[in-house]
Amino acid sequence: MILEQKPGLKDREYGFTLVEVLIASCVLSIGILAVAFMQISAIQGNATACGITDASARAGELLEKFMSLPYNDPLLQDMDGDGYASDQDLDGNGVDDDDEGSQVD
C-alpha cells in the first residue's frame, strides 16, 4: 500500500509520536496488570472452593455414617451430659472428636 503524502507534510511527519507510543504502552500495561490481578483472584477463589468442597464431602460422609447407626449405638450416647457423645473417635483419626481433643485409647 502506497501512502500519499499530504501537501505541506514532510517525510518525517508520518507515524506516531513518542508521546502517543508512551500513552499506548501505559494503557497496554494497565490492561495486562488487570488481567494478572484477575488471574490471582481466580486462583484464590478456586482454592477456597476446593476447601469448601472437601469439607462438604467430609461432612456428608460423617452424616451418612451417623445415619447408618442404630439409635442405641454407643457412639450416640452422651456420657457426661454436655450434649455431645464424649470420648468418641468418630472419624477414626485417633483424636477425641469433642471440644477437648484428648487422645482416644
PyMOL commands that set and color helices and strands:
alter all, ss='L'
color gray80, all
select helices_A, chain A and resi 11-13+18-68+74-76
alter helices_A, ss='H'
color red, helices_A
deselect
rebuild
show_as cartoon
